[in-house]
């Protein structure tokens, strides 16, 4: 993969598909995430927006000791023993509050809320030393336009060395996978192909209206929380959409793991 094209001192903005805890056992995906982070400039901090934290008003998580939220059930015990003792990012939290301050964007602090698996599962692979400060921010809504506006307000943080990461899954319908065969189901592959083309064309209007414009949208995302973080990323990178590239693609258990970098 080519090195980042971001301006000197400016971090890229990412949307990644994060996987479930067994991602760590996949023979390919952890290496793809590690190679991606190795190509990025070293971040001063990471601001994570995960599909697994919806909270309104918009909330900021722990900023001192950062615990983990084992927000999954029925997995082998070893997945609940995973640790990731990343430093907190109180200075970043203050900057986020300042960036979002204004009518219609209240911010609350939930200092006991740790990193959920949408945040720490990819970070374990990308920054395994857990030496980069991390702050998780909630999704205050699933409305694409409102999320894109949040991303616009956060965009200046990229010039301060902050890596903004929207963490979701490019397709996500676990119930429908129960009836899937060994190949990715058509609804997953068709949505992935449509999304790839829309991103390549910089067609933000189509992406914002993906529920009506994309094939199989309601099967690919019967609930849209896993696609929603993309719009925070799009807002944070609105002036660099022409730089987008899919760094990771393919499928994992039938779900599209497309992951995209801007800048």
C-alpha positions in Angstrom: 0.0 0.0 0.0 1.2 3.5 -0.8 2.2 5.8 2.0 -0.2 8.4 3.3 -0.9 11.4 1.0 -2.0 13.6 3.9 -0.4 17.0 4.2 2.6 17.2 6.5 1.4 17.3 10.0 -2.1 16.3 9.1 -3.4 12.8 9.9 -5.5 10.8 7.5 -9.1 9.9 8.5 -10.2 6.3 8.4 -13.3 4.1 8.2 -12.5 0.5 9.1 -14.5 -2.7 9.5 -13.6 -3.9 12.9 -14.6 -7.6 13.2 -15.7 -9.6 16.2 -13.2 -10.7 18.9 -12.2 -13.8 16.8 -10.6 -11.4 14.2 -7.4 -12.0 16.1 -7.4 -15.6 14.9 -7.9 -14.8 11.3 -4.9 -15.7 9.1 -5.0 -12.5 7.1 -6.9 -9.7 8.6 -4.7 -8.8 11.6 -1.7 -8.5 9.3 -3.7 -6.2 7.0 -4.5 -3.9 9.9 -0.9 -4.0 11.2 0.5 -3.1 7.8 -2.0 -0.3 7.4 -1.0 1.4 10.7 2.7 0.9 9.9 2.1 3.1 6.8 0.4 5.9 8.7 2.0 8.8 10.4 2.4 8.3 14.1 -0.7 9.7 15.7 -0.6 11.9 18.8 -3.9 10.4 19.8 -6.8 8.3 18.3 -10.4 9.5 18.4 -12.6 6.4 17.9 -16.2 6.4 16.9 -17.6 2.9 17.1 -20.8 1.3 15.9 -21.2 -0.2 19.4 -21.8 3.0 21.3 -24.9 5.0 20.6 -25.5 7.7 23.2 -27.3 11.0 23.0 -26.3 13.7 23.7 -22.9 12.9 22.2 -20.7 11.4 24.9 -17.0 11.1 25.6 -15.7 8.1 27.4 -12.9 7.5 29.9 -10.0 9.9 29.8 -7.7 8.6 32.6 -7.7 4.9 33.2 -9.4 3.4 30.1 -11.2 0.1 30.7 -12.5 -2.3 28.1 -16.1 -3.1 27.6 -16.5 -6.8 26.8 -19.8 -6.1 25.0 -20.3 -9.6 23.5 -21.7 -12.9 24.6 -21.1 -16.6 24.1 -17.5 -16.5 23.1 -14.7 -18.6 24.6 -13.2 -17.3 27.8 -9.9 -16.2 26.3 -11.6 -13.4 24.4 -12.6 -11.9 27.8 -9.0 -12.0 29.0 -7.8 -9.7 26.3 -6.3 -6.5 27.7 -5.5 -3.1 26.1 -4.2 -0.5 28.6 -4.1 2.5 26.3 -3.4 5.9 27.9 -6.3 8.2 28.2 -6.6 11.4 26.2 -7.9 14.2 28.5 -6.4 16.9 26.3 -8.1 15.5 23.3 -11.4 15.3 25.2 -11.1 19.1 25.9 -10.4 19.8 22.2 -13.4 17.7 21.1 -15.6 19.6 23.5 -14.3 22.8 22.1 -14.8 21.8 18.5 -18.3 20.6 19.1 -19.4 23.4 21.4 -22.4 25.2 20.0 -26.2 25.0 19.5 -27.4 21.6 18.8 -24.2 19.8 19.8 -24.3 19.2 23.5 -21.5 17.0 24.9 -21.5 14.9 28.0 -18.8 13.0 29.8 -19.1 9.4 30.9 -15.8 8.8 32.6 -16.5 5.1 33.4 -17.2 4.2 29.8 -14.4 2.1 28.3 -13.4 1.0 24.9 -15.9 -1.4 23.3 -14.9 -4.2 20.9 -15.5 -1.9 17.9 -12.6 0.2 19.3 -10.1 -2.1 21.0 -10.3 -5.1 18.6 -8.8 -3.2 15.7 -6.5 -1.2 18.0 -4.9 -4.3 19.4 -3.8 -5.2 15.9 -2.9 -1.6 14.7 -1.1 -0.3 17.9 -0.4 -3.5 19.9 1.9 -1.6 22.3 -1.1 0.3 23.6 1.1 3.4 23.7 -1.1 5.8 21.8 -3.7 7.8 23.8 -7.3 6.8 22.8 -10.6 8.6 23.3 -13.9 7.0 22.3 -16.8 9.2 21.3 -20.4 8.0 21.0 -22.7 8.1 17.9 -25.3 10.7 19.0 -27.6 9.8 16.1 -27.7 7.5 13.1 -28.7 10.3 10.7 -25.9 10.4 8.0 -26.1 14.2 7.5 -25.9 15.0 11.2 -23.0 12.7 11.6 -21.2 14.2 8.7 -21.7 17.6 10.3 -20.1 16.2 13.5 -17.1 15.1 11.4 -16.8 18.5 9.8 -16.4 20.1 13.2 -13.8 17.5 14.2 -11.7 17.9 11.0 -9.3 20.5 12.5 -8.1 17.9 15.0 -6.4 16.1 12.1 -4.0 19.0 11.9 -3.1 18.4 15.6 -2.0 14.8 14.9 -5.4 13.2 15.8 -6.3 10.0 13.9 -10.1 10.0 13.5 -11.4 6.5 13.1 -14.9 5.5 12.2 -15.2 1.8 13.2 -18.1 -0.2 11.8 -18.6 -2.9 9.2 -19.2 -2.2 5.5 -22.0 -4.8 5.5 -23.6 -6.2 8.7 -26.5 -8.6 8.9 -25.7 -11.5 11.2 -29.2 -12.9 11.2 -29.2 -13.3 7.4 -25.8 -15.0 7.5 -27.4 -18.0 9.2 -28.8 -18.9 5.8 -25.7 -18.1 3.8 -23.5 -20.6 2.0 -19.7 -20.7 1.8 -19.6 -17.7 -0.6 -20.5 -14.1 0.4 -24.3 -13.6 0.0 -25.4 -11.5 -3.0 -26.7 -8.7 -0.7 -23.3 -8.3 0.8 -21.3 -8.5 -2.4 -23.7 -6.2 -4.3 -23.7 -3.5 -1.5 -19.9 -3.7 -1.3 -19.5 -3.2 -5.0 -21.9 -0.3 -5.0 -20.2 1.3 -2.0 -16.7 0.9 -3.6 -17.9 2.7 -6.7 -19.7 5.5 -4.8 -16.6 6.1 -2.7 -14.3 6.1 -5.8 -16.6 8.6 -7.5 -16.8 10.8 -4.4 -20.6 10.6 -4.6 -21.4 11.8 -1.2 -25.1 12.4 -2.1 -25.5 8.7 -3.0 -23.7 7.6 0.2 -25.9 9.8 2.3 -29.0 8.3 0.7 -27.6 4.8 0.7 -30.9 3.4 2.1 -32.6 4.3 -1.2 -29.7 4.4 -3.7 -27.8 1.2 -3.0 -28.8 -2.4 -3.8 -30.0 -4.6 -1.0 -29.5 -1.8 1.5 -32.0 -3.2 4.0 -30.3 -6.6 3.9 -26.8 -5.2 4.0 -27.8 -2.9 6.9 -31.1 -3.9 8.5 -30.0 -1.4 11.2 -27.5 1.2 10.1 -25.2 1.6 13.1 -22.3 -0.2 11.4 -22.4 2.1 8.4 -23.0 5.2 10.4 -19.4 5.8 11.5 -18.4 6.3 7.8 -20.2 9.6 7.8 -18.2 11.0 10.7 -15.1 10.1 8.6 -16.5 11.6 5.5 -17.2 14.9 7.3 -13.7 15.0 8.8 -12.2 14.4 5.3 -14.7 16.4 3.2 -12.0 18.4 1.4 -9.9 15.3 0.6 -12.5 12.9 -0.7 -10.5 12.6 -4.0 -7.7 10.9 -2.0 -9.9 8.0 -0.8 -8.7 4.4 -1.3 -9.8 1.1 0.0 -6.9 -0.3 2.0 -8.6 -3.5 3.0 -11.3 -5.3 1.1 -12.7 -8.8 0.7 -15.1 -10.6 3.0 -15.1 -12.2 6.5 -17.8 -14.7 7.3 -19.8 -13.2 4.4 -19.5 -9.6 5.6 -17.6 -7.0 3.5 -14.6 -5.8 5.5 -13.9 -2.8 3.2 -11.8 -0.2 5.1 -11.1 3.2 3.6 -8.5 5.9 4.1 -8.8 9.6 3.2 -5.6 11.7 3.1 
